[in-house]
Amino acid sequence: MNTMKLMKSGMAVLMAMSLAACGSSSAAAASTAAASSAPAETSAAASEATEKKVYKVAVVKQLDHASLDEIANAITAELDKLAEENGVEIEYGDVYSGQNDQTTLQQIGSQVVADGVDCIIPIATLAAQTMTVAAEETQTPVVFAAISDPDTAELVGIDYVTGTSDALNTTQIMDMILAQNPDAKKIGLLYSKSEANSTKSIEEAKKYLDDKGIEYVEATGNTNDEVIAATSSLIADGVDAVFTPTDNVVMAAELSIAPTLAEAGIPHYAGADSFVRNGAFATCGVNYTDLGTETADLAFKAMSEGVENTGYYQSYEVMPGGIITVNTDTATTLGADYSSFSDFGELVEVTTTKE
């Protein structure tokens, strides 16, 4: 009887051990399966991340100044937004600056083409012309920004080139000059002969003034010092107002010449709001943040769908104007009434900045 009890007890122990072993084996198997599935999912996610489409973009400014900086900042901000919205990566690195030197721009063009970028976004005319030449062999899309006269700059009719234009409404600015001072008898035309941007607008201004029988005086400069000297000559000539189109050379000197003109009682009308933020009196032009945003949109479409599908194949998009910007600091120094400007469009008042 005791022997039977011992045998039964032994069998019960063996069965319990067997069940426990089975349970441990199942749990281990389940644990192993779970462990193996987690890395697989992680690996799939990592693989998906590495397969995300990557676009490389080169943003190239002709030089450093407020207008071109504003455009470049708007372009990079929009590229970031487009990357997030479309589930891609857009690499643009540091924004290049050609320092208004053609040799430097040519070096940048050669470098970015050799780097295999998917798109080049040049800002201002000389940068756009140089990048177009650099990309000719590879046909890398070139989407330019802020070209006042793409036709004269020979940037149209090219398969891999498109962009945005900040074409100036010269007639409207001339009308503003006479609305503010109907008795104006002599207008100064201040610009750089090295700027293709200025050519068309200066010719338009001359024709307008000739038709009105108003005298004009031209003064030009290709460096800061020359622009300052040209400004002094216009003051000595007794002009009633000065007009400058979207001229990058004059813009770079605006902080220096604006106080001199204002203190002489001469309003400076210019081709972009960046001039006005640096002390010029007034402008009627485009919003450069909007222009930069639209340029980035065109660039993304050129990369993802082809330049021919941007809507501006072998051509360009002219940005709408109609924004009147007035520097109230300068207006106070001049003692100028600019209430009539509200008849020309949306009036925006700014003060002088040092950027």
Number of C-alpha atoms within 10 A of each C-alpha: 6 7 8 9 10 11 12 12 11 12 12 12 11 12 11 12 12 12 11 12 12 12 12 12 12 12 12 12 12 12 12 11 11 11 11 11 12 11 11 11 11 11 12 12 12 11 11 10 12 10 10 11 12 14 17 17 24 25 22 27 27 24 22 15 19 20 24 24 21 17 24 28 16 20 25 22 15 19 23 16 12 17 17 12 9 9 12 16 16 20 17 18 11 10 15 20 21 20 15 17 13 15 12 15 27 17 14 21 25 15 14 22 21 12 11 13 17 23 25 26 27 30 28 28 25 24 29 29 20 21 29 24 14 23 21 16 9 11 17 22 25 31 28 32 33 28 27 26 21 25 12 13 15 11 22 18 13 15 15 22 28 31 31 25 22 26 24 27 17 23 15 14 24 17 15 23 25 13 16 16 16 10 10 15 16 18 25 25 24 26 28 22 15 16 18 21 28 22 18 16 24 19 11 15 21 18 13 16 17 12 9 9 11 13 14 18 16 16 19 20 19 15 15 17 12 17 25 19 15 21 25 16 17 22 18 10 13 15 21 21 24 26 25 25 31 28 25 28 23 28 27 20 19 24 20 17 23 24 17 15 24 21 12 16 19 24 27 27 25 29 28 27 28 26 33 29 27 26 30 35 31 32 31 27 26 25 20 24 19 15 26 27 21 20 29 28 17 25 28 24 16 25 19 13 11 14 24 15 13 21 14 16 20 17 19 24 19 19 18 15 16 16 19 23 27 25 22 23 18 28 20 11 17 17 12 16 11 18 10 10 22 13 11 15 14 13 17 15 13 19 14 18 12 8 11
